[in-house]
Amino acid sequence: MVNSLMQRAGLLQVLPTDEAAAVLNRKPQTLRKLACLENGPIRINGRLAWKVSDLALLLNGGAA
């Protein structure tokens, strides 16, 4: 229900680092290290958040 409300409101769908790491089968610390080196995640109230669309791209080998 929350996701459908977010979609209707046009809000960005994001996952916290722990959930994003589980999706990518990586440790959360790996994603935190990537965040220091690249501009992949966004920050919401000072916490890292990973765009679901970006995770899907990674899982598809970068193909849109």
N, C-alpha and C positions, 0 to 999 in steps of 0.2 A: 504494500500500500504506500509506504514512504517513497519507494522508487517511482511509482506512477505519479505521485504528487510532485516529485522533483522534476520528472519529465514534463509534466504539464506546465510547471512554473518556469521551465527552461533552465533549471539549476544544473550545475555540473555534478555528475555522479563520480564519487571518489571513494577510495578505500583507505583505511589506516594502514600503516606500514606492516603490521603483523598479518593482516588479511591479504594484502598485496603480495607479501612474501609467500604465503601459503599457495596463492594462485600460481605463482611463478616457480614454486618448488625450490625456494631459496630461503636462507636464514634472514630474519629481519635486519640483522647487522649488515648484511651484504647490500641491502637496499639503502640503508643509512649511509654506507660508504659511497655508493653511487650518487646519492643526493649531494654529498660534499664535492664530488668531482664533476657532476653534470647538472643540468637544470631540469631534470625529469619531473620531480614532484612539485606540488604547490604547497604553500603553508596556509593553514587555517588556524587562527588563534595561536600561532607559534608552533603548531604541530604539523608534521609532514602528512600529506594526503596525496594519493596516487590516482590519477584519472583512469577510470575503467576503460575508456577508449584507448589510452596509451598502453595499458596492460594487454588489451586484445591485439593491438598491433604487434607487440613483442611476441605474443604467443603464435601469431600468424607469420612470423619471420619478417615483420616489417611491411608486409603487403596490406594495402588498404582494403 
